[in-house]
């Protein structure tokens, strides 16, 4: 040390020089290794995000079918009525039966996905829908059309139930909210495509145009066949089948941090109740759902309740019967009615993107507050405009504005977050079938609204019907405030613990004032 630090002769200088050179070499080597590690981590993050994004997109394709059916039927029904000479009651049944029958698919979907897996349940859903859509396209009469509609409804029920569950189970915690909102994005995209299809093919003959409109709906399900070669099975389902190594390989592909994979796998194994003692003591799933523990009861109230509120506030009536609403406001020609519905579809699709961007940044509850309060205002204003302004230009403009505003606020919160919550709040062993139960509530309420809207609007007027929807929407604000916890940033296993404490469940982490800050930021 003295030689290097003290000597001033040539040898001393040489020792100092050599010492510094060796030190710099070591520093360069360490920096190079750090840079390589950092570069490797960045590459892994990019590839993982692309892979998970592709899985979420392909898993959501079945939801395009539901959206397309909702959108296309709003215009196709005009021409079906003219071609097949169906009555108003038959029209209501034809429109609403899909939602009612889809509950059969949703109920069966939970058990089916536990047996054959999430991935193959999505494939089965696409096949059933394709058969139904083909029968509808070729239907020579109302009874045959109904057979095709029932099959399509069953297929949609399977698809709508399983997509959010699958995406929630493969997604990293930090991106789960955004990715689980994809099914709702694709529903909105399908609705928009349905509206555009109505407008594009309305010029064909009455016997042909509605058949072409319905036939186009087969196309998205074809792509699901290609998706099966890309997407993996859910790692959580694989763990439930004791295929732990396969689950680990999927987690390696879907988690950005390789070091967290074993920790996440351990959490999943624990949550799945893999020990023989737990398996022997575990009640049958449906028996457990029908006689729930206090924590499971809270989950069911939240999950089932949010699903029902999504529909009883009238969103499907707004979308299915938007031509009827605009006709009541004063628009007369079919082409203008269908053009106005395209504006509704564009608005609904555009605003769902805001929810996707914000849901993992600001949380679920702020968006739900903004959504439910905004919907209440729009529904009440629509009711008043239809009742007081008549068929003038101002009434038409305000009706279009309120309908677009209602679907925009719905898409920002209640639309996607409803499915996000029900896919993440239930414990693993119950998730598929409990989510199916929530989807059943959603479809029953949707069918009830769709099948009663025309009759109800004839009885208490369209304005009175939307006033009723506004009251129900106001109640949904209270429901969110009291019974929906914040789940942002928590793993699926951590969310389960939230419901074990009633104070955590009812004592919200977010108050209404926080949503006001969100509005101010926007």
N, C-alpha and C positions, 0 to 999 in steps of 0.2 A: 504493500500500500504506500510506503514511504517513497519507493522508487517512482511510482506513478504520480504522486501528488506533489513531491518536493524537488526532485532532481531537475536541473535546468540544462544538463548536457544533452547531447544527441540521443543517447540511449534512453534518457528519461522521457524525452519528447516522443520517442518511438513507442515506449510503453503506454504513454497516455493516448497516443493516436490509435494503437491497436485495441486498447480497452474501449474507447469510444466506438470504434468500428464494430466490435463484437456486440456492444450494447445496442447499436442502431439496427444491426442485423436481426437481433432477437425481437426488437420492437416492430420492425417491418414484417417479420414472420407472424407475430401475434396479430398485427393489424390486418394482414392478408387473410388469416384464418377467420377473424371476426367478420371481415367483409364477405368471405365465402359463405359463412353461416347465415349472415343477414340476407344475402342474395338468395340463398336456398329457401329461407323462410318466406321471403316475398314471392318467390316462384310457387311455393307450395300454397300460399294463401290465394294467389290468383287462380291456380288450377282447381283448388277446392271450391272456391266461390262459383266458378264456371260450371263445375260438375253439379253442385247442389242447385244452382239456378236452373240448369237443364232438367234435373229431376222434378223440380217444382212446376216447371212449365208443362212437361209431359203429363204429370199427374193431374194437372188442372184441365186437360183437354176435354174430359167428360163434362165439365161445368159449362163449356161452350155450348154443349147440346141443350142444357136446361135454358141458358140465356137465349139461344137462338129460337127455341120453341116458344118461349114467352114473347119475344119480339115479333116473330113471324106470324104467330097466331092472331095478334092484334089486328093485322091487316088481312091475313088469309081468311079469317072468319067472315069478313064482308062478302067475299066471293064464294065461299062455301055455302053461305046462307042463300045466295042467289042461284048457285048451281044445283044444290041438292034440296032446295026448298025446305030447310029446317026451321023449326019454330024457335021463339026466343028462349024457351025453357031448354030445348035441345042445345041451343047455342051456349047457354050457361053451363050445362052438363059437359059439353065437349071441351070447353075451355078449362073448367075446374077439375075435371076427373083426373087429369094428369097429376095434379098436386096431391089429390087424395090417394090415388093408386101408388104414387111414388113412396108413400109411407111403408108399403109392403116391402119395397126394395130396401128402404132404409132399415127396417126392422130385421130383415134377413141379412142385410149387409154386415151388421156387427158380428153375428155368429159365423157367417161365411168367411169374413176376413180373418177371424181367429183360427179357422180350420185350414183354408187354402192360402192364406197370406194376403197382405194388403195389395200387392202388385197384381196378382191374378184375379182379385175381386174387381179391380179397375178394368181388366180385360173382359171379364164376364159382363160387366155393365155395358161396355161398348157394343158387344155382340147382340145383347138383348135389345138395345136401342135401335141398332141397325135394322133388325127384323121388323120392329114396330114401325119405324119410319118408312120402310119399303112398302108395308101393307097400307099405311096411310096414303102414300103417293098413288097407289093403284086402286084405292077404294072406289067401288062403283056406287056405294050407298052409305047412309048414315051408320047402320049397324057394323059394317066392315070397317069404316073409319074409326069407330069406337074401339074395336078390337086392337087395331094398330096403335091407337092412342094409349090404351091400357098397357100394352107391352112397352111402349116408349117410356111411359111413366115409371114402370118397374125398373127399367134400365137406368133412368135418371136418378131414381131413389138410391140405387147402389152407388152410383158415381158421386153424387152430392155428399153422401155420408162418409165415404172412405177417403176422398182427396185431402181434406184438412187434417185428418188423423195421420195419414201417411207423411204429409209434408212436415207436420209438427214433430214426428218421430225421427225424421232424418236430418232436421235442420239444427245447426249450431244455435245455442241459446241466444247469442247476440243478434242473430238475424231472423229468429223464429217468427216474430210478429209480422215482419214484412213479407216473408216467404209464405206464411200461412194465409195471408190476404190474397194470394194469387188466384185461388178458386173464385173469389168474388170478382176479381179483375176480369177473369175469363167469362164469368156469367154476364158481366156488363158488355164485354166485347161481343159475346153471342147475341145479346139483345140488340146492340147496334147493327150487327150483321143481319139480324132478322128484319129490322126496320128498313135497312138499305135494300134487302131482297124484296120486301113488299113494294117499295117504290120502283125498283128496277123491272120487276116482272108484272106489275099491275096492268101494263099495256097489252098483255097477251089475252087470248080469249078466256072467258069466264070458266070454261071447262078445263083449261090447261094451266092458267096462271097459279092458282093455289097449289096445284100438284107439283109444279116446278119449285115453288117456294119451300114446300115441305121436303122435297127430294134433296135440295142443297144441304139440308141438315145432316145428311149421312156422311158428308165429306170429313168433318173433324174426327169422327170415330175411326176412320181409316188410318189416320196418323197414329192412333193409339197402338196399333199393331207394330209400328216401327219403334215406338217408345219402349216396348217390352224388352228390346235388345239393348237398351241403354240404361234404364233405371234399375237400381238394386232393390232387393227386398228390405223392408224396414228392419233396422238392427234390433229394435225392441221386440218385434215379433219373432225374430230369429232366436233371441235369448229365451223367449217363452217356449220355444221348441227345443231348448237345450243345445242349440247350434251356436255356441258362444264364440268359437273361432271365426265362423262366418260373419257374425255380428261385429267382431273386432275388425275384420278386413273392411267392412262397410264404413265403420266409424273412422278408420284411417283415411278413407276417401272423402268423408264429409266433415271432418274436423280440421280446422286450420292449424291448431297446435298439436303436434304429434305426441307431446308429453302428457296431454290431458286425456288421451284416448283410454288408457287403462283406468284412470280415475272415473271417467264417464261410464265405462263398461261396468265397473264395480257398482256404481249407483244404480244402473239399470238392472243388474242381476239382483241386487238387494230389493229394489222396488218390485221386481217380478215375483218375489217370494219363492226363490229356487229351492230352498231347503225342503226336505221331505216332510218335516214336522208341519211347516206352513201349508204344504200341499194337502196333507191329510186333514188339517183342521179347516181348510178354506171351504166356505159355503159355495154352492152353485151360484154363478154370476147373477142370473135373473132373480134367484131367491134373495141374494144380497141387495139387489136394486129395489126389490119390492118391500124388504124390511131393513132399511138402511140404518147404519150407525149415525150418530149426530153429525159427524163431519161429512159423511157421504150425503146426508139429507141436505146440508148446506150447499154442497156441490150441485146436487140435482135441482134445487130451487134456483140457483144462479144460472145453470146451463139450460134447463128447460124453460125458465122464465124469459131469458134473453132471446131465445129462439122464437117463442110465441110472440113477444112484443115486436120482433122484427117484422112479423107478418100482419098482426092485427091493426097496425097503424096504416095499413092500406097500400103498401108499396106495389103489390102485384095487381091490385085494382087500378092503380095509377098507370102501370105499364101495359097490362092487358087491354084496358079499356080507354087508353088515352084518346083514340079517335072519338069515342062516345063523349068524353069530357069536352073535347074541343068542339064537337058538334053542338053540345049543349051551350057552349059559350058563344056560338054564332058562325063557326066555319062550316061551309056547306059542301064544297066539291071534294071528292075522294082524293084527288091528287094533292090538294092543299092539306087535307087531314093527314095523309101519309108523310108529307114533307114536314109537318109540325112534329110528328112522332120521331122523325130522324133527328131533329134538334134535341128532343128529350134523350135519345140514345147517345148522342155525342156528349151531352152534358154529363150523363150518368157515367160514361166511360172515362171522361177526362178527370172527373173529381175523385174517382177511385185511386188514381195515381198519387194524389195528395196524401191519402190515407197510407198508402204503401210507403211513402217517403217518411211520414211522421210517426207511424205507430211504434217504432222501436226507439224513437228519439224523445218524444214527449209522453208516451204511455197510452194505455187503452182508455182510461177514464176521461182525460181531457177531451179526447176526440168523441167519446160517447156523449159527453155533456153538450158540446157544440152541435153534434148531430141531432140529438133528441130535441133540444130547445129550438134549433133552426127548423126542423120538420114541423114542430107544433105551430110555429109562427106561419109557415108557408101553407099548411093545411087549413088553418083558421082564416087566413087571408083569401085563399081560393074559395072557401065556403062563402065568405061575405061577398066576394066579387061576383060569383055565380048567382047569388040571391038578390043583390042590389043593383048591379050594373047592367043587367040585361044582355042583349046581343050586339052592342055597339063595338066600335073599334077598341075603345079603352078596355072593355070587358074581355075581349079576345086577347089583347096584349097582356093584361094582368093574369088571365088564366094560363097562358103559355109560360109566362114568367114564374108563376107560383108552382106549376107542375115541374118545370126545370129546376127551380129552387129546391123543391121537395126531394127530387131524385139526387140532386147534388149533395144536400146535407145527409141523406141516407148513405150515399157512397163514401162520404168522408168518415163515417163512424159506424152506425148501426149495421150497415151491410157487411163489411169485412170482419169487424171485431166480434160480431156474434159468432162466427165460425171459428175465429182464432181462440176465443175463450173456451168454447165447448171442446176444442181439440187439445187444450192444455191443462184444464183444471182437474180432470179425473185421473185416479191412479191407474197404473199400467194394466193391471189384470182386468179392469172394468172399462178401460178407455173406449174400446171399439163399440161395445154394446151400449154404454151410457151415452156416447156421442150419437149412436143410432137412435136412442130414445129421444134425444134433443131434436134430431132431424125429423123424427116422426111428428113431434109437436109443431115444428116449423111447417111441414107439408100439410098437416091437418088444418092449421090456421090459414095457410095459403089457399087451400082448396075451398074452405068455408067462405073466405072473402071473395074468391073468384066466382064461386057458384051462386052467391047471393047478391052480388053488386047490382046487377041489372034490376032484379026484383026489388031490392031495397031502395034503389034510386027512383023507381017508379012510385014507391009508396011514400017516401019522405023527401023526394027530390035529390038530385045530385048534390046540391048545396048542403042539404041536411045530412047526407051520407058522409061528406067530407068534414062537417062539423063534428060528427061522431068520431071519425078518425083522429081529429085534432085533440079531442078529450083523452082518447086512449094514448096518444103520443105524449100528452102532458103527464099521464101516469107513468110512462116509461122513464121519464126524467127522475121521478121519485124512486123507481125501482133501481136504477143505476146508482143513485146516491146512497141508498141503504144497503144494497145486497150484492154489489159487484166490487170485488177487491182489485187492486192494481197488481198485474202480473209481469210488468215490464222488467227485463233483466234477470229474471229468476229461471232456474232450470225447472223442468217438468216435475222433478222430484221435490224441489223446494216449494213449488206452488201447492203441492198436496198438503204440506205442513200448514199453509195459511189457513186452511179450512178446519184445522183441528182446534183452533182458538177462535171462539165466537167473536171476541173483541177485534181480532185481526180481520175477520170476515166482514163485520159490520162497521168497524172503526176504520174508515177509508184512509189511505195514505194521502189522498188528494181531495181537497175540498173544492167547492164550486168556484171559489175565487181564482184557482189555478187555471181554470178553463178561460177565465176572462183575460188572463195574461197571454194565453195562447192566441185568442182572437186579436189582441192588441199587436202581438208579434206578426200575425198574418196580415 
